[in-house]
Amino acid sequence: VDTPFTLKDIKEYKIKILENTMKLYKRLLLVNSKSFSIEYKKGLPYIFLKPKSKDFRLKDWINDSLRKIRRKKGYLPYGTSFGFRHSRLEIIDNNKELPFIRFSPGEYIGKSNDILIEMMEDSNATNYTK
């Protein structure tokens, strides 16, 4: 059976994902977000975006962010998956801490990631606190 990927392709793909994760993490560190703290563990293919307030309406913020991304012709999937072609958002609710976002950068980063970062920087993000 022929496969579309060689081991070399997979290795390069993993390296690209980790490079993009680090690149976006560094950009997120520059964001002056009043609503989110940013957490990252080196070597993992995702970043945690954690609301600073227990009253932050995370689902509303995500839904509005995704609508804005779609309006601007971007693409940012929401849900669980580890296909890393495109960046992806997922809410993690482990009942041990406040729900938060696992942001998984993909092989391709661009407009959708930029819009998400704009939404985090937006002073209106504080409107999502009850």
N, C-alpha and C positions, 0 to 999 in steps of 0.2 A: 504494500500500500504506500503510495506516495503521499508525503505530507507537504503542506505549503511552507513550512518553516524548517530550517536546519537548526542544529544546536547552536551554531554561530549566530544565526538570526535571533534566536531566543535570548542568548546572552546579551547581544547588542540592544535588544528591545528592553530587557530588564535594566541595563545601564541607562538607557534614555529615560525610562520612567523615573528612576532615582535621581537623575540629573534634573529633570523637570520638577520633581517634588522639592528638591533643594532650592531651585531657582524661584519657585513660587513661595516657598517658606521665607526666603530672604526678602521678597517683595512684601509679603504680609507683615513682616517685622517692622516695615516702614510705615504701615498703616496706623493712623492715630484713631483707632476704633474705641468709641466710648461704650460699645455694647459687647465686644468680644475680646477674649484673650486667645492667644495663638499658642499651640503646643505641637511639638514635633520631636520624634525620637529618630536619631540618625539611623539610616539604613532601612527605614520603613517607607512604603510607597503611599503614605497618606499623612495628612495634617489634621489636627483637631482644632475646630473653631468652637470655643466654649463661651456661652453667654455669661456675662458678668453678673446679671441679675436673675434671681429665681423667678421673677415675674415677666421675663422676656418671652414674647409670643413667637417662639422659634418657627413653628409651622407657617404662621402668617408671613414672617420675614422671608422664608424660603419660597413660598408661593409667589409673593410679590417680586422677588429676585428672578425667579424663573420666568414670570410673565415679561419682565423687562428684557431679559435675555432673548426671549422669543421675538418680542417686538423689534429688537435690533438685529434680528436674523442670526442670532447665535444659537448654540446647541450645548446644553449642559444637562445630561440625564440625572434623574433623581431616583434613588433606590439602591438595592443591594446587587452588586455584581463586581467581579474582579476582572472584567475585560477592560484593559486600560488604554484603548485607542483614544477615547475622549475622557476628559475629566468627569468626575461624578460626585454628587452629594448624597449623603445618607444621614438620617437622624439615628443616633445611638441613644437608647434609653435603657440603661441597665438597672434602674431602680436603686442605684447606690449613690448616684450623684445627679445633678441636673442634666436633662437631655442636652446633647451637643451634636455638632455636625462632624462627620468624618468626611473630609474633602480629599478625594483621590485624584491627583493630577494624572492626565493621560499622556500618551505619546505625542499628541498634538495639543499645544497650548496656544491660546490666541484670544480672540474677541470675547468669548464667553467668560474666560478667566478674568479678563480686564473688567468686564461689567460687574462680576461678582465682587471684585476688590473695590470698585467704585461704590457698590451698595454697602460694603462694610465701612467705608470712609464717610459715607453720607451721614450728615448730622441728623437726618430724619430717622435713622435707625433707632434712635432713642424713642421714637413714637411707638415702637413695638413693646415697650414696657408698660404693663398694666397700670 
